[in-house]
Amino acid sequence: MNFMLTRNQQKTICSQLGNVKLQLRYKGSIHGFTGAAFHQRCDYICPTVSVGYNASGYVFGGYTNQPFCQSGQYVHDDQAFLFTFNGEKLKKYPVTNSRYAVNMMGNSGPYFGEALVLVDENEAVVHSDPGNYYNFNAADMHGNDLKLTECEVYQVEESTILEKPWRTIVWESEKRKELMDSIRSYKPVVSSVSQCRVLLIGAVGAGKSSFFNSINSVFRGHIINQANTGSSTTSLTTQFRTYSLKEGRGDHLPIILCDTMGLEESPGAGLHINDIRSIFKGHLRDFYQFNPSAPLQSEASGSPWSQKLEDKIHCVAYVMDACEISIMPTKLQEKLDAIRRMVNLMEIPQLVLLTKIDEACPLVMEDVRNVYKSGYIKEMMQEAGARLGVPLSSVVPVKNYTENLELDTNTDILLLSAIIHMLHYADNYVDDNTNTFFTDLCM
């Protein structure tokens, strides 16, 4: 699920609440514009920020420190307030009678006093009655447009900062140079493999293509966008692409990043698991056009070029959005589980790239060097490892270049560290499989 709140709007709301972050729990367009869907996702969690959106462009809602339930009773909350955005600026309307701050109705969504109700009586509409325990101007609040195009509820969570980093990392330009030199001078353990091949797998919008663009930018010396990226509900990558990193306009570096279609929750959409099997075995050539309803047929596996060790995948990197780990749809988790079982059977090393760490945690947004001092990011890394069945040591946080115009040393260090991990993992696979591979060819 993607946040509809912009990054600046999130920061503005969080600035009103302290050192916190927002975690999306309910989205009407996905879970349904009903009281039952809302309560299933949001009961007994707090504090929360509820946000409504309409076709007139208004963004408005309310905050409560109390957990939602379906008691049919009012709940006291002297910290509750309503709000509306004028661009990126927030206008607050505090509760005027805290005894009636929130009404716990089962057939509706967030219900603030009798003044503002989002998803009223199981419909994608707003109930608005200024003066009933909150004072506001309806035209300023929502432009008198009472039809909802979207409704979201975010849980407000504290961003804990650890006393000292739990991983040691050197944030200096010399470290950046050292990492770049290590990648430049790396040679696979087997001479027949000139470049290690790493497959990037992840949901639509997780940041696979952005990761390649980011690490490519580091070695090119400026921001570059070679692979297609952007915001979309379906994958922007429709072909199998192999991207070889280059040093400026010079030689190729010893690693190839393989990009695929994004995984999608719906059956028959996104990357097909049989295509993934073909990729692992080295059966797909660059620019292969994916067709989710018709994966590559097995006959192609017998072609001579597909038998080379250098064409196989040597490491799998799952790309996961730190903002969406906790709300991963069940169907998407099932697809990842199936892929992981296949990877395990083929004994391919695997790691996790945790992306969008700055969007997930205000501490990291303030300074990327806080990544290993953020208790929340550590929790997300632990959850990512648990979901993919890999140890915490195989989870690497990164920040992609998506908005920047200039390179940043600290961001580069995280990206380069991720590449170093990939090379080490790929080395293990190539080393372990060399003898087996040549034995199989001779049989």
C-alpha positions in Angstrom: 0.0 0.0 0.0 1.3 3.4 -0.9 0.9 6.4 1.3 -1.3 9.2 -0.2 0.1 11.7 2.3 3.2 13.4 0.8 6.5 13.2 2.6 6.1 16.8 3.7 2.6 16.2 4.9 3.8 13.3 7.0 6.6 15.3 8.4 4.2 18.1 9.3 1.8 15.8 11.1 4.7 14.1 12.9 6.0 17.5 14.0 2.8 18.0 16.0 3.2 14.7 17.8 6.8 14.5 18.7 9.5 12.0 17.6 7.2 9.6 15.8 6.5 7.9 12.6 3.3 6.9 10.7 2.4 3.3 9.9 -0.4 2.8 7.4 -3.0 0.4 8.7 -6.2 0.9 6.7 -6.8 2.1 3.1 -10.4 2.3 2.0 -9.7 1.6 -1.7 -8.0 -1.6 -0.8 -9.8 -2.8 2.4 -13.2 -1.4 1.6 -15.2 1.7 2.6 -17.1 -0.1 5.4 -17.1 0.2 9.2 -16.3 -3.5 9.4 -13.2 -3.2 7.2 -12.0 -0.2 9.2 -12.6 -1.8 12.6 -10.9 -5.0 11.5 -7.7 -3.1 10.7 -7.8 -0.4 13.3 -9.5 -1.5 16.5 -7.4 -1.4 19.7 -4.4 0.4 18.1 -3.5 4.0 19.1 -2.7 6.8 18.7 -4.0 7.2 15.1 -4.2 9.7 12.4 -7.2 9.4 10.1 -7.1 11.1 6.7 -9.8 11.7 4.1 -9.3 12.8 0.5 -11.8 14.1 -2.0 -11.9 14.9 -5.7 -11.6 18.6 -5.0 -8.0 18.0 -3.7 -8.7 18.5 0.0 -6.7 16.5 2.6 -8.3 16.5 6.0 -9.0 14.3 9.1 -8.4 13.8 12.8 -6.0 12.6 15.5 -6.9 10.7 18.6 -4.9 9.2 21.4 -7.6 6.6 22.1 -7.9 3.1 20.6 -10.9 2.6 18.3 -13.6 0.0 19.2 -17.3 -0.7 18.5 -18.8 0.1 21.9 -21.2 2.8 20.6 -20.0 5.1 23.3 -18.1 8.4 23.4 -14.5 8.3 24.6 -12.7 11.1 26.4 -9.6 12.4 24.7 -8.2 15.9 25.6 -5.5 15.5 22.9 -7.8 14.9 19.9 -7.9 17.4 17.1 -9.1 17.7 13.5 -7.0 19.1 10.7 -6.9 20.1 7.1 -4.0 20.8 4.8 -3.7 24.0 2.7 -0.9 22.8 0.4 1.8 21.5 2.9 0.5 23.7 5.7 -1.5 22.2 8.5 -4.5 23.9 10.2 -5.6 22.3 13.5 -9.0 22.3 15.2 -8.7 21.1 18.8 -11.5 19.3 20.5 -13.8 21.7 22.4 -15.3 19.1 24.7 -12.9 16.3 25.3 -15.6 14.1 26.9 -17.1 13.6 23.4 -13.9 13.6 21.4 -14.4 10.2 19.6 -17.6 8.2 19.1 -17.0 4.4 18.7 -19.6 3.5 16.1 -19.5 0.0 14.5 -21.0 0.9 11.1 -18.7 3.8 10.3 -15.0 4.7 10.0 -13.2 7.3 12.2 -15.9 9.2 14.1 -14.8 12.5 15.7 -17.5 13.8 18.1 -20.5 14.5 15.9 -18.5 16.9 13.8 -16.6 14.7 11.3 -17.1 11.1 10.2 -15.0 9.4 7.5 -16.7 6.5 5.8 -20.1 7.3 7.2 -22.6 4.4 7.5 -20.6 2.1 5.3 -20.3 4.6 2.4 -17.3 6.4 0.9 -18.7 9.7 2.2 -18.1 12.3 4.9 -20.5 13.4 7.6 -19.7 17.0 8.5 -21.4 19.1 11.2 -19.1 21.8 12.5 -19.7 22.9 16.1 -20.4 19.5 17.6 -17.3 19.3 19.9 -15.0 20.6 17.1 -15.2 24.1 15.6 -14.2 24.5 11.9 -15.3 26.1 8.7 -16.6 23.3 6.3 -15.4 25.1 3.2 -11.9 25.3 4.6 -12.0 21.8 5.9 -13.1 19.9 2.8 -14.5 22.4 0.4 -18.0 21.0 1.0 -17.1 18.0 -1.1 -18.4 15.1 1.0 -17.5 12.3 -1.4 -14.3 10.4 -0.5 -11.9 9.3 -3.1 -9.7 7.7 -0.4 -9.6 7.2 3.4 -6.5 6.2 5.3 -5.7 5.5 8.9 -2.2 5.6 10.2 -0.9 4.3 13.5 1.4 6.7 15.3 4.5 5.0 16.6 7.5 6.3 18.6 10.8 6.5 16.9 13.3 5.3 19.4 16.9 6.3 19.2 19.5 3.8 20.6 22.3 4.9 22.9 24.9 3.7 20.4 24.8 2.2 16.9 24.2 -1.6 16.9 26.3 -2.0 13.8 29.7 -0.4 13.3 30.1 1.7 10.2 32.5 4.4 9.3 30.9 7.6 7.8 33.9 9.1 6.1 34.9 9.9 2.5 37.9 7.6 2.9 35.5 4.7 3.6 33.6 5.5 0.5 36.8 5.4 -1.5 37.8 2.1 0.1 34.5 0.5 -0.7 34.6 1.7 -4.4 38.2 0.4 -4.7 37.2 -3.0 -3.3 34.4 -3.3 -5.9 36.7 -2.2 -8.7 39.4 -4.7 -7.9 37.1 -7.6 -7.1 37.5 -10.8 -9.2 35.2 -13.8 -8.9 36.8 -16.9 -7.4 36.4 -18.8 -10.8 38.0 -17.4 -13.9 35.2 -18.6 -16.2 32.9 -16.2 -14.4 33.9 -12.6 -15.2 30.9 -10.9 -13.5 28.7 -12.0 -10.6 25.0 -11.9 -11.4 22.6 -10.7 -8.7 18.8 -10.9 -9.2 16.6 -8.2 -7.6 13.2 -9.4 -6.6 10.5 -7.3 -4.9 7.0 -5.9 -5.0 6.0 -3.2 -7.4 7.4 0.1 -6.1 9.8 -1.4 -3.7 12.8 0.2 -5.3 14.6 -2.4 -7.5 15.2 -0.2 -10.5 15.9 2.8 -8.2 18.6 0.7 -6.5 20.4 0.1 -9.7 20.1 3.7 -10.7 21.5 4.8 -7.4 24.6 2.5 -7.4 25.1 3.4 -11.0 25.1 7.1 -10.0 27.8 6.5 -7.4 30.2 5.1 -10.0 29.2 7.6 -12.8 29.8 10.5 -10.4 26.4 12.1 -10.9 22.7 11.2 -10.5 21.5 9.1 -13.4 18.3 7.3 -14.2 19.0 4.5 -16.7 16.3 2.0 -15.5 12.7 3.0 -15.6 11.3 4.2 -12.2 8.3 6.0 -10.9 5.0 5.6 -9.1 2.6 3.0 -10.5 0.3 0.3 -9.2 1.7 -2.1 -11.8 5.3 -2.8 -12.7 7.1 -0.3 -14.8 9.7 -3.0 -15.6 8.1 -5.4 -18.2 11.3 -6.9 -19.5 14.1 -8.9 -18.0 17.0 -6.5 -17.9 20.6 -7.1 -17.0 22.5 -4.0 -16.0 26.3 -4.0 -15.9 27.7 -1.3 -13.7 30.3 0.9 -15.3 33.0 3.2 -14.0 32.1 6.5 -15.6 32.5 5.8 -19.3 35.1 3.2 -18.8 35.3 -0.5 -18.0 32.5 -2.7 -16.7 32.6 -3.5 -13.0 32.5 -7.2 -11.9 28.8 -7.3 -11.0 25.6 -7.4 -13.1 22.2 -6.5 -11.5 19.3 -8.3 -13.0 16.0 -6.5 -12.9 12.5 -8.1 -13.2 8.9 -7.2 -13.2 7.6 -6.4 -9.7 5.7 -8.9 -7.7 2.0 -8.2 -7.5 -0.7 -9.4 -5.1 -3.3 -10.5 -7.7 -3.1 -13.9 -9.2 -1.9 -13.8 -12.8 -0.3 -10.4 -12.4 3.3 -9.4 -12.1 6.3 -11.7 -12.3 5.4 -15.4 -12.8 7.2 -17.8 -10.5 8.1 -20.0 -13.5 9.9 -17.1 -15.1 11.8 -16.7 -11.9 13.0 -20.3 -12.1 14.1 -19.7 -15.7 16.1 -16.7 -14.5 17.8 -18.6 -11.8 19.0 -21.2 -14.3 20.2 -18.6 -16.8 17.6 -19.3 -19.4 16.4 -15.7 -20.0 18.3 -13.3 -22.2 18.4 -9.6 -21.8 15.2 -7.8 -23.0 13.1 -10.9 -22.6 9.5 -9.7 -22.5 7.5 -11.0 -19.5 4.0 -12.3 -19.9 2.4 -13.1 -16.5 -0.1 -15.4 -18.2 2.4 -17.3 -20.3 5.8 -17.9 -18.7 8.8 -19.1 -20.7 8.4 -22.7 -21.8 10.7 -25.4 -20.5 12.0 -26.3 -24.0 14.2 -23.2 -23.9 16.2 -24.7 -21.1 18.1 -27.0 -23.4 19.8 -24.3 -25.4 23.6 -24.4 -25.0 24.0 -20.9 -23.8 21.8 -21.6 -20.8 24.3 -24.2 -19.4 27.0 -21.7 -18.5 27.7 -21.0 -14.9 28.3 -17.4 -15.7 24.7 -17.0 -17.0 23.1 -18.4 -13.8 22.1 -16.2 -10.8 24.7 -16.2 -8.1 22.8 -14.2 -5.5 19.2 -13.2 -4.9 18.5 -9.8 -3.3 14.9 -9.3 -2.0 14.1 -5.6 -2.2 11.6 -4.6 0.5 10.0 -1.2 1.3 10.6 -0.4 5.0 7.3 1.5 5.0 5.2 -1.5 4.0 6.7 -4.6 5.6 4.2 -4.7 8.5 1.2 -4.4 6.1 2.4 -6.8 3.4 -0.7 -8.4 1.8 -1.1 -12.2 2.5 -1.0 -13.1 -1.2 2.2 -11.2 -1.7 3.8 -13.0 1.3 2.7 -16.3 -0.2 4.4 -15.5 -3.5 7.6 -14.6 -1.6 7.4 -17.8 0.4 7.2 -19.8 -2.8 10.2 -18.0 -4.3 12.2 -18.5 -1.2 11.5 -22.2 -1.2 12.8 -22.4 -4.7 15.9 -20.4 -3.9 16.6 -22.6 -0.9 16.3 -25.8 -3.1 18.7 -24.3 -5.6 21.0 -23.2 -2.8 21.4 -19.7 -4.0 22.6 -17.2 -1.3 20.0 -14.6 -0.5 19.9 -11.3 1.3 17.4 -8.5 1.8 17.8 -4.8 0.7 15.6 -2.7 3.0 14.7 0.5 1.0 13.0 3.8 1.8 14.5 3.9 5.3 14.3 7.6 5.3 10.6 7.6 4.6 10.0 5.0 7.3 11.9 6.8 10.1 12.1 10.5 10.9 15.5 10.0 12.5 17.0 8.6 9.3 15.2 11.3 7.2 17.0 13.8 9.4 20.4 12.1 9.0 21.0 8.8 7.3 23.9 8.1 9.8 21.1 7.4 12.3 20.2 4.2 10.5 21.9 1.9 13.0 20.7 4.1 16.0 17.1 3.8 15.0 15.2 1.2 17.1 12.4 1.2 14.5 14.7 0.5 11.6 16.2 -2.4 13.5 12.7 -3.8 14.2 11.9 -3.5 10.5 15.1 -5.2 9.5 14.3 -8.0 12.0 10.8 -8.4 10.6 12.1 -8.4 7.0 14.6 -11.2 7.9 11.8 -13.2 9.6 9.5 -12.8 6.6 12.2 -13.9 4.2 13.8 -16.5 6.4 17.2 -14.9 6.5 19.3 -13.9 9.5 19.6 -10.2 10.5 23.2 -10.3 9.2 21.7 -10.7 5.7 19.5 -7.7 5.9 21.1 -4.5 4.5 19.4 -1.0 4.7 19.8 1.4 1.8 18.6 4.8 0.8 18.1 5.2 -3.0 18.5 8.4 -4.9 14.9 9.3 -5.8 14.8 13.1 -5.1 18.4 14.2 -4.8 20.2 16.2 -7.5 23.7 15.6 -5.9 25.5 12.6 -4.5 25.9 12.2 -0.7 28.8 10.5 0.9 26.8 8.8 3.6 24.1 7.5 1.2 26.9 6.2 -1.1 28.4 4.3 1.8 25.2 2.4 2.5 24.7 1.6 -1.2 28.3 0.4 -1.7 28.2 -1.7 1.5 25.2 -3.5 0.0 27.2 -4.3 -3.2 30.0 -5.6 -1.1 27.6 -8.0 0.6 26.3 -9.2 -2.7 29.8 -9.9 -4.0 30.6 -12.0 -0.9 27.4 -14.0 -1.2 27.9 -14.5 -5.0 31.5 -15.7 -4.4 30.2 -18.4 -2.0 27.7 -19.7 -4.6 30.3 -19.7 -7.5 32.9 -21.4 -5.3 30.5 -24.0 -4.0 29.0 -24.9 -7.4 32.0 -24.9 -9.6 32.9 -28.5 -9.1 29.3 -29.7 -9.1 28.6 -27.7 -12.3 31.5 -29.2 -14.3 30.8 -32.7 -13.0 27.1 -32.3 -14.3 28.4 -31.2 -17.7 30.7 -34.3 -18.0 28.0 -36.8 -17.1 
